[in-house]
Amino acid sequence: MKKLIVEANIKSLDKVIDFVHEELERNICSAKLLGNIVLAVEEVFVNIANYAYQPSSGSVALSIEIGEEAVIRFEDTGKPYNPLDHPTPDILKPLMEREIGGLGIFLVKTIMDKVDYMRIDDNNVFVMTKKLSEPPS
């Protein structure tokens, strides 16, 4: 398992993406899977950076473990928040009639095979998993 700890701010996004990209590429992940996983990582990290500690700041521990699947874990000590509790947006509604928020986590849940949230002690722990072998087309 590889681990990276960064400040929870948008300035750290490139470092987070580079870390995940490098680990996935090292493990012979297809370009399509790599792009999808990086997109999910970006969405989760940006949400933590924008909301977990506001108005103060803090850090995010990101770990990745790769075998037959990629397991990516985000951990922060910010405000308790389970993004999986947010209602699924009705993407069939006209844009102007939709509620604000929830589209990013919907995207993450669509891309990844499994997503989980836990509050452990004073930590938000968000774990997402994606199988690295794609089914035949």
TIVO-2410 file (N, C-alpha, C; in nm, 3 decimals):
# residues 137
REC num residu      c1      c2      c3 atome chaine
REC   1      M   0.085  -0.118   0.000     N      A
REC   1      M   0.000   0.000   0.000    CA      A
REC   1      M   0.089   0.124   0.000     C      A
REC   2      K   0.055   0.219  -0.084     N      A
REC   2      K   0.126   0.348  -0.092    CA      A
REC   2      K   0.039   0.453  -0.028     C      A
REC   3      K   0.103   0.552   0.036     N      A
REC   3      K   0.029   0.655   0.108    CA      A
REC   3      K   0.087   0.792   0.078     C      A
REC   4      L  -0.003   0.891   0.070     N      A
REC   4      L   0.034   1.029   0.047    CA      A
REC   4      L  -0.048   1.115   0.142     C      A
REC   5      I   0.016   1.209   0.208     N      A
REC   5      I  -0.055   1.304   0.293    CA      A
REC   5      I  -0.030   1.443   0.236     C      A
REC   6      V  -0.140   1.515   0.210     N      A
REC   6      V  -0.131   1.650   0.154    CA      A
REC   6      V  -0.228   1.742   0.226     C      A
REC   7      E  -0.206   1.871   0.209     N      A
REC   7      E  -0.300   1.969   0.259    CA      A
REC   7      E  -0.429   1.957   0.180     C      A
REC   8      A  -0.540   1.973   0.248     N      A
REC   8      A  -0.671   1.964   0.182    CA      A
REC   8      A  -0.704   2.097   0.116     C      A
REC   9      N  -0.634   2.124   0.007     N      A
REC   9      N  -0.666   2.242  -0.073    CA      A
REC   9      N  -0.641   2.212  -0.220     C      A
REC  10      I  -0.702   2.291  -0.303     N      A
REC  10      I  -0.697   2.268  -0.448    CA      A
REC  10      I  -0.554   2.268  -0.500     C      A
REC  11      K  -0.464   2.340  -0.435     N      A
REC  11      K  -0.324   2.344  -0.480    CA      A
REC  11      K  -0.258   2.206  -0.473     C      A
REC  12      S  -0.313   2.116  -0.394     N      A
REC  12      S  -0.257   1.981  -0.381    CA      A
REC  12      S  -0.313   1.883  -0.484     C      A
REC  13      L  -0.409   1.926  -0.564     N      A
REC  13      L  -0.476   1.835  -0.657    CA      A
REC  13      L  -0.378   1.770  -0.755     C      A
REC  14      D  -0.287   1.846  -0.812     N      A
REC  14      D  -0.192   1.787  -0.907    CA      A
REC  14      D  -0.108   1.678  -0.842     C      A
REC  15      K  -0.065   1.700  -0.719     N      A
REC  15      K   0.014   1.600  -0.647    CA      A
REC  15      K  -0.067   1.473  -0.625     C      A
REC  16      V  -0.195   1.489  -0.591     N      A
REC  16      V  -0.283   1.374  -0.569    CA      A
REC  16      V  -0.302   1.296  -0.699     C      A
REC  17      I  -0.331   1.366  -0.806     N      A
REC  17      I  -0.354   1.300  -0.935    CA      A
REC  17      I  -0.226   1.231  -0.983     C      A
REC  18      D  -0.112   1.297  -0.969     N      A
REC  18      D   0.015   1.236  -1.010    CA      A
REC  18      D   0.041   1.108  -0.931     C      A
REC  19      F   0.015   1.111  -0.801     N      A
REC  19      F   0.035   0.995  -0.714    CA      A
REC  19      F  -0.050   0.876  -0.760     C      A
REC  20      V  -0.178   0.901  -0.781     N      A
REC  20      V  -0.269   0.793  -0.823    CA      A
REC  20      V  -0.234   0.745  -0.964     C      A
REC  21      H  -0.211   0.837  -1.053     N      A
REC  21      H  -0.177   0.804  -1.191    CA      A
REC  21      H  -0.052   0.716  -1.196     C      A
REC  22      E   0.050   0.754  -1.123     N      A
REC  22      E   0.175   0.679  -1.122    CA      A
REC  22      E   0.154   0.536  -1.070     C      A
REC  23      E   0.078   0.523  -0.962     N      A
REC  23      E   0.054   0.390  -0.905    CA      A
REC  23      E  -0.027   0.302  -0.999     C      A
REC  24      L  -0.128   0.359  -1.064     N      A
REC  24      L  -0.210   0.281  -1.156    CA      A
REC  24      L  -0.130   0.242  -1.281     C      A
REC  25      E  -0.054   0.336  -1.332     N      A
REC  25      E   0.026   0.309  -1.451    CA      A
REC  25      E   0.131   0.202  -1.422     C      A
REC  26      R   0.191   0.207  -1.305     N      A
REC  26      R   0.293   0.109  -1.265    CA      A
REC  26      R   0.232  -0.031  -1.261     C      A
REC  27      N   0.103  -0.039  -1.235     N      A
REC  27      N   0.036  -0.169  -1.225    CA      A
REC  27      N  -0.041  -0.206  -1.351     C      A
REC  28      I   0.002  -0.151  -1.462     N      A
REC  28      I  -0.051  -0.186  -1.594    CA      A
REC  28      I  -0.203  -0.174  -1.603     C      A
REC  29      C  -0.250  -0.062  -1.559     N      A
REC  29      C  -0.393  -0.030  -1.568    CA      A
REC  29      C  -0.420   0.027  -1.707     C      A
REC  30      S  -0.530  -0.013  -1.769     N      A
REC  30      S  -0.563   0.039  -1.902    CA      A
REC  30      S  -0.587   0.190  -1.896     C      A
REC  31      A  -0.570   0.254  -2.010     N      A
REC  31      A  -0.588   0.400  -2.017    CA      A
REC  31      A  -0.731   0.440  -1.980     C      A
REC  32      K  -0.828   0.362  -2.024     N      A
REC  32      K  -0.969   0.393  -1.994    CA      A
REC  32      K  -0.995   0.384  -1.844     C      A
REC  33      L  -0.953   0.275  -1.782     N      A
REC  33      L  -0.971   0.259  -1.637    CA      A
REC  33      L  -0.896   0.367  -1.561     C      A
REC  34      L  -0.773   0.393  -1.602     N      A
REC  34      L  -0.692   0.495  -1.537    CA      A
REC  34      L  -0.764   0.629  -1.539     C      A
REC  35      G  -0.815   0.668  -1.655     N      A
REC  35      G  -0.886   0.796  -1.666    CA      A
REC  35      G  -1.009   0.802  -1.578     C      A
REC  36      N  -1.085   0.694  -1.574     N      A
REC  36      N  -1.206   0.691  -1.491    CA      A
REC  36      N  -1.172   0.699  -1.342     C      A
REC  37      I  -1.072   0.623  -1.299     N      A
REC  37      I  -1.035   0.624  -1.158    CA      A
REC  37      I  -0.981   0.761  -1.118     C      A
REC  38      V  -0.897   0.819  -1.202     N      A
REC  38      V  -0.843   0.952  -1.173    CA      A
REC  38      V  -0.956   1.055  -1.163     C      A
REC  39      L  -1.056   1.044  -1.248     N      A
REC  39      L  -1.171   1.135  -1.241    CA      A
REC  39      L  -1.243   1.121  -1.108     C      A
REC  40      A  -1.264   0.998  -1.062     N      A
REC  40      A  -1.330   0.975  -0.933    CA      A
REC  40      A  -1.245   1.029  -0.818     C      A
REC  41      V  -1.114   1.007  -0.824     N      A
REC  41      V  -1.023   1.059  -0.720    CA      A
REC  41      V  -1.030   1.211  -0.716     C      A
REC  42      E  -1.028   1.273  -0.832     N      A
REC  42      E  -1.036   1.419  -0.839    CA      A
REC  42      E  -1.164   1.470  -0.774     C      A
REC  43      E  -1.275   1.408  -0.804     N      A
REC  43      E  -1.404   1.451  -0.750    CA      A
REC  43      E  -1.406   1.442  -0.597     C      A
REC  44      V  -1.361   1.330  -0.543     N      A
REC  44      V  -1.361   1.312  -0.398    CA      A
REC  44      V  -1.265   1.411  -0.333     C      A
REC  45      F  -1.145   1.424  -0.387     N      A
REC  45      F  -1.047   1.515  -0.327    CA      A
REC  45      F  -1.094   1.660  -0.330     C      A
REC  46      V  -1.149   1.703  -0.441     N      A
REC  46      V  -1.197   1.842  -0.451    CA      A
REC  46      V  -1.307   1.868  -0.349     C      A
REC  47      N  -1.395   1.772  -0.328     N      A
REC  47      N  -1.499   1.789  -0.226    CA      A
REC  47      N  -1.439   1.803  -0.087     C      A
REC  48      I  -1.341   1.720  -0.056     N      A
REC  48      I  -1.274   1.732   0.074    CA      A
REC  48      I  -1.205   1.867   0.086     C      A
REC  49      A  -1.133   1.906  -0.018     N      A
REC  49      A  -1.060   2.033  -0.016    CA      A
REC  49      A  -1.154   2.153   0.001     C      A
REC  50      N  -1.269   2.146  -0.061     N      A
REC  50      N  -1.362   2.259  -0.057    CA      A
REC  50      N  -1.449   2.264   0.068     C      A
REC  51      Y  -1.476   2.150   0.130     N      A
REC  51      Y  -1.577   2.150   0.235    CA      A
REC  51      Y  -1.536   2.093   0.370     C      A
REC  52      A  -1.439   2.003   0.377     N      A
REC  52      A  -1.413   1.931   0.502    CA      A
REC  52      A  -1.370   2.021   0.617     C      A
REC  53      Y  -1.288   2.119   0.589     N      A
REC  53      Y  -1.229   2.198   0.698    CA      A
REC  53      Y  -1.275   2.344   0.701     C      A
REC  54      Q  -1.356   2.384   0.609     N      A
REC  54      Q  -1.392   2.526   0.599    CA      A
REC  54      Q  -1.451   2.579   0.729     C      A
REC  55      P  -1.411   2.692   0.779     N      A
REC  55      P  -1.322   2.790   0.716    CA      A
REC  55      P  -1.174   2.770   0.748     C      A
REC  56      S  -1.137   2.668   0.822     N      A
REC  56      S  -0.995   2.647   0.853    CA      A
REC  56      S  -0.934   2.551   0.750     C      A
REC  57      S  -0.826   2.485   0.786     N      A
REC  57      S  -0.762   2.392   0.693    CA      A
REC  57      S  -0.716   2.267   0.767     C      A
REC  58      G  -0.676   2.168   0.690     N      A
REC  58      G  -0.628   2.043   0.746    CA      A
REC  58      G  -0.566   1.959   0.637     C      A
REC  59      S  -0.547   1.832   0.666     N      A
REC  59      S  -0.481   1.746   0.568    CA      A
REC  59      S  -0.571   1.629   0.528     C      A
REC  60      V  -0.528   1.563   0.422     N      A
REC  60      V  -0.595   1.444   0.371    CA      A
REC  60      V  -0.489   1.336   0.355     C      A
REC  61      A  -0.517   1.219   0.408     N      A
REC  61      A  -0.430   1.104   0.385    CA      A
REC  61      A  -0.495   1.021   0.276     C      A
REC  62      L  -0.421   0.996   0.172     N      A
REC  62      L  -0.470   0.919   0.058    CA      A
REC  62      L  -0.383   0.795   0.047     C      A
REC  63      S  -0.447   0.679   0.042     N      A
REC  63      S  -0.369   0.556   0.024    CA      A
REC  63      S  -0.429   0.478  -0.092     C      A
REC  64      I  -0.343   0.402  -0.156     N      A
REC  64      I  -0.387   0.320  -0.268    CA      A
REC  64      I  -0.320   0.183  -0.256     C      A
REC  65      E  -0.401   0.082  -0.272     N      A
REC  65      E  -0.354  -0.056  -0.270    CA      A
REC  65      E  -0.402  -0.122  -0.398     C      A
REC  66      I  -0.309  -0.185  -0.467     N      A
REC  66      I  -0.344  -0.242  -0.597    CA      A
REC  66      I  -0.312  -0.390  -0.601     C      A
REC  67      G  -0.412  -0.466  -0.641     N      A
REC  67      G  -0.399  -0.609  -0.665    CA      A
REC  67      G  -0.484  -0.636  -0.787     C      A
REC  68      E  -0.585  -0.721  -0.773     N      A
REC  68      E  -0.681  -0.741  -0.881    CA      A
REC  68      E  -0.775  -0.622  -0.892     C      A
REC  69      E  -0.777  -0.542  -0.788     N      A
REC  69      E  -0.856  -0.419  -0.788    CA      A
REC  69      E  -0.775  -0.308  -0.723     C      A
REC  70      A  -0.814  -0.186  -0.754     N      A
REC  70      A  -0.753  -0.069  -0.690    CA      A
REC  70      A  -0.844  -0.028  -0.575     C      A
REC  71      V  -0.785  -0.016  -0.457     N      A
REC  71      V  -0.858   0.029  -0.340    CA      A
REC  71      V  -0.796   0.163  -0.299     C      A
REC  72      I  -0.877   0.267  -0.305     N      A
REC  72      I  -0.830   0.402  -0.277    CA      A
REC  72      I  -0.905   0.454  -0.156     C      A
REC  73      R  -0.828   0.501  -0.058     N      A
REC  73      R  -0.885   0.543   0.071    CA      A
REC  73      R  -0.846   0.687   0.098     C      A
REC  74      F  -0.946   0.768   0.129     N      A
REC  74      F  -0.926   0.907   0.171    CA      A
REC  74      F  -0.959   0.914   0.319     C      A
REC  75      E  -0.876   0.984   0.395     N      A
REC  75      E  -0.904   1.000   0.536    CA      A
REC  75      E  -0.873   1.145   0.576     C      A
REC  76      D  -0.970   1.207   0.644     N      A
REC  76      D  -0.951   1.343   0.692    CA      A
REC  76      D  -1.016   1.359   0.828     C      A
REC  77      T  -0.977   1.465   0.898     N      A
REC  77      T  -1.033   1.492   1.031    CA      A
REC  77      T  -1.128   1.612   1.026     C      A
REC  78      G  -1.181   1.637   0.909     N      A
REC  78      G  -1.274   1.749   0.892    CA      A
REC  78      G  -1.410   1.720   0.952     C      A
REC  79      K  -1.504   1.807   0.919     N      A
REC  79      K  -1.642   1.794   0.967    CA      A
REC  79      K  -1.699   1.658   0.926     C      A
REC  80      P  -1.773   1.593   1.014     N      A
REC  80      P  -1.835   1.466   0.975    CA      A
REC  80      P  -1.931   1.488   0.857     C      A
REC  81      Y  -1.913   1.409   0.753     N      A
REC  81      Y  -2.002   1.420   0.638    CA      A
REC  81      Y  -1.996   1.292   0.556     C      A
REC  82      N  -2.110   1.229   0.538     N      A
REC  82      N  -2.120   1.110   0.455    CA      A
REC  82      N  -2.179   1.149   0.321     C      A
REC  83      P  -2.097   1.159   0.216     N      A
REC  83      P  -2.151   1.199   0.086    CA      A
REC  83      P  -2.248   1.097   0.028     C      A
REC  84      L  -2.243   0.974   0.076     N      A
REC  84      L  -2.334   0.871   0.025    CA      A
REC  84      L  -2.476   0.891   0.075     C      A
REC  85      D  -2.494   0.976   0.178     N      A
REC  85      D  -2.628   1.007   0.226    CA      A
REC  85      D  -2.699   1.109   0.138     C      A
REC  86      H  -2.625   1.176   0.051     N      A
REC  86      H  -2.685   1.276  -0.037    CA      A
REC  86      H  -2.776   1.204  -0.136     C      A
REC  87      P  -2.898   1.254  -0.156     N      A
REC  87      P  -2.989   1.186  -0.250    CA      A
REC  87      P  -2.932   1.183  -0.392     C      A
REC  88      T  -2.961   1.076  -0.461     N      A
REC  88      T  -2.918   1.063  -0.600    CA      A
REC  88      T  -2.992   1.165  -0.685     C      A
REC  89      P  -2.918   1.243  -0.763     N      A
REC  89      P  -2.986   1.345  -0.845    CA      A
REC  89      P  -3.068   1.280  -0.956     C      A
REC  90      D  -3.178   1.346  -0.988     N      A
REC  90      D  -3.261   1.300  -1.099    CA      A
REC  90      D  -3.205   1.362  -1.226     C      A
REC  91      I  -3.120   1.287  -1.294     N      A
REC  91      I  -3.052   1.341  -1.412    CA      A
REC  91      I  -3.145   1.352  -1.534     C      A
REC  92      L  -3.267   1.302  -1.520     N      A
REC  92      L  -3.363   1.314  -1.630    CA      A
REC  92      L  -3.444   1.443  -1.622     C      A
REC  93      K  -3.439   1.509  -1.506     N      A
REC  93      K  -3.508   1.637  -1.492    CA      A
REC  93      K  -3.437   1.744  -1.575     C      A
REC  94      P  -3.511   1.843  -1.622     N      A
REC  94      P  -3.445   1.955  -1.689    CA      A
REC  94      P  -3.345   2.021  -1.594     C      A
REC  95      L  -3.236   2.070  -1.647     N      A
REC  95      L  -3.127   2.128  -1.568    CA      A
REC  95      L  -3.176   2.231  -1.467     C      A
REC  96      M  -3.265   2.318  -1.507     N      A
REC  96      M  -3.311   2.426  -1.419    CA      A
REC  96      M  -3.400   2.375  -1.304     C      A
REC  97      E  -3.448   2.253  -1.313     N      A
REC  97      E  -3.535   2.198  -1.209    CA      A
REC  97      E  -3.460   2.106  -1.112     C      A
REC  98      R  -3.333   2.080  -1.139     N      A
REC  98      R  -3.256   1.990  -1.054    CA      A
REC  98      R  -3.208   2.060  -0.926     C      A
REC  99      E  -3.199   1.981  -0.821     N      A
REC  99      E  -3.140   2.030  -0.696    CA      A
REC  99      E  -2.989   2.047  -0.718     C      A
REC 100      I  -2.931   2.143  -0.647     N      A
REC 100      I  -2.787   2.165  -0.657    CA      A
REC 100      I  -2.716   2.059  -0.572     C      A
REC 101      G  -2.607   2.006  -0.626     N      A
REC 101      G  -2.523   1.911  -0.552    CA      A
REC 101      G  -2.558   1.767  -0.581     C      A
REC 102      G  -2.463   1.681  -0.549     N      A
REC 102      G  -2.484   1.538  -0.560    CA      A
REC 102      G  -2.442   1.476  -0.691     C      A
REC 103      L  -2.418   1.557  -0.793     N      A
REC 103      L  -2.381   1.499  -0.922    CA      A
REC 103      L  -2.242   1.437  -0.918     C      A
REC 104      G  -2.150   1.497  -0.844     N      A
REC 104      G  -2.014   1.445  -0.835    CA      A
REC 104      G  -2.010   1.307  -0.769     C      A
REC 105      I  -2.079   1.293  -0.657     N      A
REC 105      I  -2.078   1.163  -0.589    CA      A
REC 105      I  -2.154   1.059  -0.672     C      A
REC 106      F  -2.256   1.103  -0.744     N      A
REC 106      F  -2.326   1.014  -0.837    CA      A
REC 106      F  -2.228   0.961  -0.942     C      A
REC 107      L  -2.144   1.050  -0.994     N      A
REC 107      L  -2.043   1.012  -1.092    CA      A
REC 107      L  -1.945   0.911  -1.032     C      A
REC 108      V  -1.899   0.938  -0.910     N      A
REC 108      V  -1.806   0.846  -0.843    CA      A
REC 108      V  -1.870   0.709  -0.825     C      A
REC 109      K  -1.994   0.706  -0.780     N      A
REC 109      K  -2.063   0.578  -0.759    CA      A
REC 109      K  -2.084   0.504  -0.891     C      A
REC 110      T  -2.099   0.577  -1.001     N      A
REC 110      T  -2.117   0.516  -1.133    CA      A
REC 110      T  -1.986   0.459  -1.185     C      A
REC 111      I  -1.877   0.532  -1.164     N      A
REC 111      I  -1.746   0.490  -1.214    CA      A
REC 111      I  -1.690   0.372  -1.135     C      A
REC 112      M  -1.697   0.381  -1.004     N      A
REC 112      M  -1.632   0.282  -0.918    CA      A
REC 112      M  -1.723   0.162  -0.896     C      A
REC 113      D  -1.664   0.047  -0.861     N      A
REC 113      D  -1.742  -0.073  -0.834    CA      A
REC 113      D  -1.804  -0.069  -0.695     C      A
REC 114      K  -1.735  -0.006  -0.602     N      A
REC 114      K  -1.782  -0.002  -0.464    CA      A
REC 114      K  -1.733   0.126  -0.398     C      A
REC 115      V  -1.820   0.191  -0.322     N      A
REC 115      V  -1.782   0.307  -0.243    CA      A
REC 115      V  -1.839   0.291  -0.102     C      A
REC 116      D  -1.760   0.329  -0.004     N      A
REC 116      D  -1.802   0.319   0.136    CA      A
REC 116      D  -1.757   0.443   0.212     C      A
REC 117      Y  -1.836   0.480   0.310     N      A
REC 117      Y  -1.800   0.588   0.402    CA      A
REC 117      Y  -1.812   0.535   0.543     C      A
REC 118      M  -1.715   0.573   0.627     N      A
REC 118      M  -1.719   0.540   0.769    CA      A
REC 118      M  -1.670   0.660   0.847     C      A
REC 119      R  -1.721   0.676   0.967     N      A
REC 119      R  -1.666   0.775   1.059    CA      A
REC 119      R  -1.596   0.693   1.166     C      A
REC 120      I  -1.464   0.698   1.167     N      A
REC 120      I  -1.385   0.621   1.262    CA      A
REC 120      I  -1.313   0.719   1.354     C      A
REC 121      D  -1.346   0.710   1.483     N      A
REC 121      D  -1.298   0.808   1.581    CA      A
REC 121      D  -1.339   0.945   1.530     C      A
REC 122      D  -1.247   1.034   1.505     N      A
REC 122      D  -1.281   1.167   1.454    CA      A
REC 122      D  -1.243   1.182   1.308     C      A
REC 123      N  -1.240   1.071   1.235     N      A
REC 123      N  -1.197   1.075   1.095    CA      A
REC 123      N  -1.308   1.037   0.999     C      A
REC 124      N  -1.317   1.113   0.891     N      A
REC 124      N  -1.399   1.072   0.777    CA      A
REC 124      N  -1.313   0.976   0.696     C      A
REC 125      V  -1.367   0.860   0.664     N      A
REC 125      V  -1.294   0.762   0.584    CA      A
REC 125      V  -1.383   0.726   0.465     C      A
REC 126      F  -1.334   0.755   0.346     N      A
REC 126      F  -1.406   0.726   0.223    CA      A
REC 126      F  -1.320   0.630   0.142     C      A
REC 127      V  -1.376   0.514   0.110     N      A
REC 127      V  -1.301   0.410   0.039    CA      A
REC 127      V  -1.375   0.377  -0.090     C      A
REC 128      M  -1.300   0.372  -0.199     N      A
REC 128      M  -1.359   0.333  -0.326    CA      A
REC 128      M  -1.273   0.226  -0.391     C      A
REC 129      T  -1.341   0.134  -0.458     N      A
REC 129      T  -1.275   0.017  -0.515    CA      A
REC 129      T  -1.316   0.001  -0.662     C      A
REC 130      K  -1.218  -0.037  -0.743     N      A
REC 130      K  -1.244  -0.063  -0.885    CA      A
REC 130      K  -1.163  -0.184  -0.929     C      A
REC 131      K  -1.231  -0.282  -0.990     N      A
REC 131      K  -1.161  -0.397  -1.048    CA      A
REC 131      K  -1.075  -0.347  -1.163     C      A
REC 132      L  -0.956  -0.402  -1.174     N      A
REC 132      L  -0.863  -0.356  -1.278    CA      A
REC 132      L  -0.870  -0.436  -1.407     C      A
REC 133      S  -0.942  -0.548  -1.405     N      A
REC 133      S  -0.961  -0.622  -1.530    CA      A
REC 133      S  -1.096  -0.585  -1.586     C      A
REC 134      E  -1.095  -0.540  -1.708     N      A
REC 134      E  -1.219  -0.501  -1.774    CA      A
REC 134      E  -1.285  -0.623  -1.838     C      A
REC 135      P  -1.419  -0.631  -1.828     N      A
REC 135      P  -1.486  -0.742  -1.897    CA      A
REC 135      P  -1.472  -0.723  -2.049     C      A
REC 136      P  -1.470  -0.832  -2.124     N      A
REC 136      P  -1.458  -0.819  -2.269    CA      A
REC 136      P  -1.576  -0.741  -2.329     C      A
REC 137      S  -1.546  -0.664  -2.433     N      A
REC 137      S  -1.652  -0.583  -2.497    CA      A
REC 137      S  -1.733  -0.664  -2.593     C      A
***
